[in-house]
């Protein structure tokens, strides 16, 4: 219980930092989800959607995993 109280106090004393972390995470999550949807990788999409790693998993996915794949455009 003391840990939760300490965390709440920290959030109350550093609202700008918390806001910056939320924006940072949302940007990377959005980019990674867009890329995984574009590549039709549903398991990566689900993992990126559920897990919250403050952008770490998303950055790894974008720069290491997704670069191995290319999107093929089929024109009718």
C-alpha positions in Angstrom: 0.0 0.0 0.0 2.9 2.3 0.7 4.2 1.8 -2.8 0.9 2.9 -4.3 0.8 6.0 -2.2 4.4 6.9 -3.1 3.6 6.4 -6.8 0.5 8.6 -6.6 2.6 11.3 -4.8 5.2 11.1 -7.5 2.6 11.5 -10.3 1.1 14.5 -8.5 4.5 16.2 -8.2 5.6 15.4 -11.8 2.6 15.8 -14.0 4.6 17.1 -17.0 6.8 14.1 -17.0 3.9 11.7 -16.8 2.2 13.6 -19.7 5.4 13.4 -21.7 5.7 9.6 -21.1 2.1 9.1 -22.2 2.5 11.1 -25.4 5.9 9.2 -26.1 4.2 5.9 -25.6 1.1 6.8 -27.8 3.3 7.9 -30.7 5.4 4.8 -30.8 2.4 2.5 -30.2 0.5 4.2 -33.0 3.4 3.8 -35.5 4.0 0.2 -34.5 0.3 -0.7 -34.7 0.0 1.0 -38.1 3.1 -0.9 -39.4 1.9 -4.3 -38.1 -1.5 -3.8 -39.6 0.0 -2.8 -42.9 2.1 -5.9 -42.9 -0.9 -8.0 -41.8 0.9 -9.4 -38.8 -2.0 -10.0 -36.5 0.0 -11.6 -33.7 2.4 -8.6 -33.5 -0.6 -6.3 -33.6 -2.2 -8.0 -30.6 1.0 -8.1 -28.7 1.7 -4.4 -29.3 -1.9 -3.5 -28.5 -1.9 -5.4 -25.1 1.6 -4.9 -23.8 2.6 -1.5 -22.5 6.4 -1.1 -22.5 6.6 2.7 -22.8 7.7 2.4 -26.5 10.5 -0.1 -26.0 8.8 -3.1 -27.7 7.3 -0.8 -30.4 10.8 0.7 -31.3 12.2 -2.9 -31.4 9.4 -4.0 -33.7 9.6 -1.0 -36.1 13.4 -0.9 -36.4 14.3 -4.7 -36.2 11.3 -6.8 -37.0 9.2 -4.9 -39.5 12.2 -3.9 -41.7 12.6 -7.5 -42.8 9.2 -7.4 -44.5 7.9 -5.5 -47.5 4.3 -4.6 -48.4 3.2 -5.9 -51.8 0.7 -3.7 -53.6 -1.6 -5.6 -55.9 -3.4 -3.4 -58.5 -6.6 -4.6 -60.1 
